[in-house]
Amino acid sequence: MPTNCIPFRDTNYFSAFICDYLEQKPELTAFYDRFPKIENFKNQLDDKQESFPLAHREVLQNVLEIQYKNINTSELTQTNISLLGNKTTFTITTGHQLNLFTGPLYFLYKIISAINTVKILKEKYPSYDFVPVYWMATEDHDFEEINYFNLFGKKIQWNRADGGAVGIFDTDGLDKVFEIFSSEIGLGKNADRLRLLFKEAYLKHTNLAEATRYLANELFSSYGLVIIDADNKELKKLFVPYMERELLEKISYQHVLPASGKLHEKGYKVQVNPREINLFYLSKGSRERIIEKNDSYAVNNTEIIWSKNDILQELSEFPERFSPNVMMRPLYQEVILPNLCYIGGGGELAYWLELKDYFEAVEIPFPILLLRNSVVIKSDKQAEKLKKLKITDRELFLKQYELINHRVRKISNIDINFDEQRKHLIDQFKRMYELAEQTEVTFINAVKAQEVKQLKGLDVLEKRLLKAQKRKLGDHVKRITILQNEIFPNQSLQERTTNFSEMYLEYGERLIPELMKNLNPLLGEFIVLTPENT
C-alpha cells in the first residue's frame, strides 16, 4: 500500500492549537506532562504503577469479565482482560460515542492507533504488558450526534424518541434502517458481510451499548481490543471520593477555569468551559445537570432536590446514578484504568489540555496525550487520475478554488501571472514620485491614486484572463473538481464524513489489516494511502 505523509499544519484541516501541540511549542508545555515520544513512556509507567491500586485492578477485571460473559471473543482479548490484574499491565485508551454503524471512518483510526501503540510499547518495554481499550461513551446523551451515518453522500438516519443516556436505548426501529442500508450497498461478498455485521449488531441486541460492543468486537477482537462500558455501579464506587469533592469543593471548576483562562490569553480557542458542578444525574429517560441552589443540590429541569447530607448519602448508596460530564470523564477514566496514554482527535486533546492542574490537585497522574492517526484513502482509480492530472497529494489538500487556479496557471499555454508587469509599473511610478517630490503634495497624491488604480487594473485583467482560461480548460477543471469532491466529500476530510462500509465494499477483509500495517500513531503526520487492488 503506497503511503505519503504530510505535516498536519500543511493540510489546513487542523487547528493552530493542535499543530502547536504537535510541534511542542513552548506556549503549551505547561498544559501537559509528557509528550508522546516512546522514551517518555518509561516514566509514565513508573508513575502509574506506583499510584494505581491493586484493588482497582480487581474491580476492573471483575467488571470486564461480567461484561464479556456472553460475548464470543478472541483468546487474545480474554488474555488481555486477565493481564489487567497484574501490576505490570497498562492500558492505552481511546474513547468514542456510540455512533450508528461506527459513524465516520475515524472510529477505526482511533482504535487502530491504540492497538498499534500497544505493539510499539511492547517492543520497547517487553517486561510490561499493554492492553488497547475502547471506552464506549454509553452515558452520553447527544443522540442527534450519533443517530446517523453517511453512505454515498446520503444520510442513513435512525429516528426514535430521544432522552437520557444513549447506551441503554433499545434498538427498536433499526430494522427500518437496515432495509435502507441493505438496498444501498448492492450485491457481492463484501456487501453480504456488511449486512450480516449490521443485522447481528443492531437487530439481535437489545440496546445500543450491546450492539456497539458486538460490532467493535467483531472488527477488532483478533487484535486483543478490550471494550469497556464504564456506566457501572462497581466502577463508579471507585470514583465516589472524587465525586464527593466535586460536590463539596467544586474542585474541577477551581482548577480548570484558570487553565482555560491561560489558554485563552495565549490566543487559543477554549474547547470546553467547566461548570461549577460537572456531574449529571441519571434517571429513566433523563441525564440532567446537578446544580447547587440555595444551599441545596438540585437536578436541573426536575423536581429532585437534596440537602448536602442527602446528596452525599445518595452518592454513597447509588453511585451509578451519578455521571461525569466532559470535564470529569477523563479523570474517571484514569481512576478506574491503569492507563498511560489517551488517544483522541484534535477537539478531544484540546479539552484534555485544560485538565492538567485538575489532575495534579487530585493526585492522579496526567496521561500522555496522543493525536490519533488521520488518513485519506485514495482508490487505485483515483490515484491514476491524479497522476494523469499531475496533481500531488499536497495540492489535493488545497481549497478547491485554490487548487483549480493553481492547476490552470500551471497547464495554461499563456502565462497568467502579471507580477512582471506589476514590477515594471511600480518601477515607472518610482520615477514619477521623484518628479512629484519636486512639486506640491497634491501632485504626489495624484500620482499615488493613479498607481493604485493601475495596479488594481492589472489585478482585474489577471483575474479575467484566469477566468477565460478556466472556460477554455473547462474539461480539465471539471475533472479536478469531481476528483477532489470524491476524495474530500463536502470539502471536508474523508475520515470525518465517510462511513467505513464504503471502504469495506471496495477492499473487504483487507481493509483493517492494511490500515493496521500502515498507520503509525507516533509518526505525528497525516497519512495518504492508496490500497492496492489485488
LINHUDA-V175908 format. One record per backbone hydrogen bond with DSSP energy under -0.5 kcal/mol. CO is the residue of the C=O (numbers start at 1). NH is the residue of the N-H. If there is no record, write none. Layout:
CO/NH ; CO/NH
This chain:
2/530 ; 4/528 ; 6/526 ; 7/10 ; 7/11 ; 8/11 ; 8/12 ; 8/13 ; 9/12 ; 15/19 ; 16/20 ; 17/21 ; 18/22 ; 19/23 ; 20/25 ; 21/24 ; 25/28 ; 25/29 ; 26/29 ; 28/31 ; 29/32 ; 34/369 ; 35/37 ; 37/40 ; 37/41 ; 38/41 ; 39/42 ; 40/44 ; 41/45 ; 42/46 ; 43/47 ; 44/48 ; 45/49 ; 46/50 ; 47/51 ; 48/52 ; 51/53 ; 53/57 ; 54/58 ; 55/59 ; 56/60 ; 57/61 ; 58/62 ; 59/63 ; 60/64 ; 61/65 ; 62/66 ; 63/67 ; 64/68 ; 66/69 ; 68/71 ; 71/73 ; 74/78 ; 75/79 ; 76/80 ; 77/81 ; 78/82 ; 79/83 ; 80/84 ; 82/85 ; 83/86 ; 86/89 ; 88/129 ; 90/131 ; 91/340 ; 91/341 ; 92/133 ; 93/343 ; 94/135 ; 96/137 ; 97/99 ; 99/102 ; 100/103 ; 103/500 ; 104/107 ; 105/108 ; 105/109 ; 106/110 ; 107/111 ; 108/112 ; 109/113 ; 109/373 ; 110/114 ; 111/115 ; 112/116 ; 113/117 ; 114/118 ; 115/119 ; 116/120 ; 117/121 ; 118/122 ; 119/123 ; 120/124 ; 121/125 ; 125/128 ; 129/90 ; 131/92 ; 132/226 ; 133/94 ; 133/135 ; 134/136 ; 134/228 ; 135/96 ; 136/138 ; 136/230 ; 137/140 ; 138/167 ; 140/166 ; 141/143 ; 142/145 ; 142/146 ; 143/146 ; 143/147 ; 146/100 ; 147/158 ; 149/156 ; 150/499 ; 151/154 ; 154/151 ; 154/156 ; 155/157 ; 156/149 ; 157/159 ; 158/160 ; 165/168 ; 166/169 ; 167/209 ; 169/208 ; 171/174 ; 173/176 ; 173/177 ; 174/178 ; 175/179 ; 176/180 ; 177/181 ; 178/182 ; 179/183 ; 180/184 ; 181/185 ; 182/186 ; 188/192 ; 189/193 ; 190/194 ; 191/195 ; 192/196 ; 193/197 ; 194/198 ; 195/199 ; 196/200 ; 197/201 ; 198/202 ; 198/203 ; 199/203 ; 199/204 ; 206/171 ; 207/211 ; 208/212 ; 209/213 ; 210/214 ; 211/215 ; 212/216 ; 213/217 ; 214/218 ; 215/219 ; 216/220 ; 217/221 ; 220/223 ; 220/225 ; 221/224 ; 226/134 ; 228/136 ; 228/230 ; 230/232 ; 232/236 ; 233/237 ; 234/238 ; 235/238 ; 235/239 ; 236/239 ; 236/240 ; 237/240 ; 239/242 ; 239/243 ; 240/244 ; 241/245 ; 242/246 ; 243/247 ; 244/248 ; 245/249 ; 245/250 ; 245/251 ; 246/250 ; 250/254 ; 251/255 ; 252/256 ; 253/257 ; 255/259 ; 256/260 ; 257/261 ; 258/262 ; 259/263 ; 260/264 ; 261/265 ; 262/266 ; 263/268 ; 264/267 ; 278/325 ; 279/290 ; 280/323 ; 281/288 ; 283/286 ; 286/283 ; 288/281 ; 289/291 ; 289/300 ; 291/298 ; 293/296 ; 296/293 ; 297/306 ; 298/291 ; 298/300 ; 299/302 ; 304/299 ; 306/297 ; 307/311 ; 308/312 ; 309/313 ; 310/314 ; 311/315 ; 312/316 ; 313/317 ; 314/318 ; 318/321 ; 319/322 ; 321/282 ; 323/280 ; 325/328 ; 325/329 ; 326/330 ; 328/332 ; 329/333 ; 330/334 ; 331/335 ; 332/336 ; 333/337 ; 337/339 ; 338/91 ; 340/368 ; 341/93 ; 342/344 ; 342/370 ; 343/95 ; 344/372 ; 345/349 ; 346/350 ; 347/351 ; 348/352 ; 349/353 ; 351/354 ; 352/355 ; 355/359 ; 356/360 ; 357/361 ; 358/362 ; 359/363 ; 359/364 ; 360/363 ; 368/342 ; 368/370 ; 369/36 ; 370/344 ; 374/527 ; 376/378 ; 376/529 ; 378/531 ; 379/383 ; 380/384 ; 381/385 ; 382/386 ; 383/387 ; 384/388 ; 385/389 ; 386/390 ; 386/391 ; 387/390 ; 390/392 ; 392/396 ; 393/397 ; 394/397 ; 395/398 ; 399/403 ; 400/404 ; 401/405 ; 402/406 ; 403/407 ; 404/408 ; 405/409 ; 406/410 ; 407/411 ; 408/412 ; 414/416 ; 415/417 ; 418/422 ; 419/423 ; 420/424 ; 421/425 ; 422/426 ; 423/427 ; 424/428 ; 425/429 ; 426/430 ; 427/431 ; 428/432 ; 429/433 ; 430/434 ; 431/435 ; 432/436 ; 433/437 ; 435/438 ; 436/439 ; 440/443 ; 440/444 ; 441/445 ; 442/446 ; 443/447 ; 444/448 ; 445/449 ; 446/450 ; 447/451 ; 448/452 ; 449/453 ; 450/454 ; 451/455 ; 452/456 ; 453/457 ; 454/458 ; 455/459 ; 456/460 ; 457/461 ; 458/462 ; 459/463 ; 460/464 ; 461/465 ; 462/466 ; 463/467 ; 464/468 ; 465/469 ; 466/470 ; 467/471 ; 468/472 ; 469/473 ; 471/474 ; 473/477 ; 474/478 ; 475/479 ; 476/480 ; 477/481 ; 478/482 ; 479/483 ; 480/484 ; 481/485 ; 482/486 ; 483/487 ; 484/488 ; 488/491 ; 489/492 ; 493/496 ; 493/497 ; 494/497 ; 494/498 ; 495/106 ; 497/150 ; 498/105 ; 499/502 ; 499/503 ; 500/504 ; 501/505 ; 502/506 ; 503/507 ; 504/508 ; 507/510 ; 508/511 ; 509/513 ; 510/514 ; 511/515 ; 512/516 ; 513/517 ; 514/518 ; 515/519 ; 518/520 ; 519/521 ; 520/523 ; 526/6 ; 527/376 ; 527/529 ; 528/4 ; 529/378 ; 530/2 ; 531/533 ; 532/534
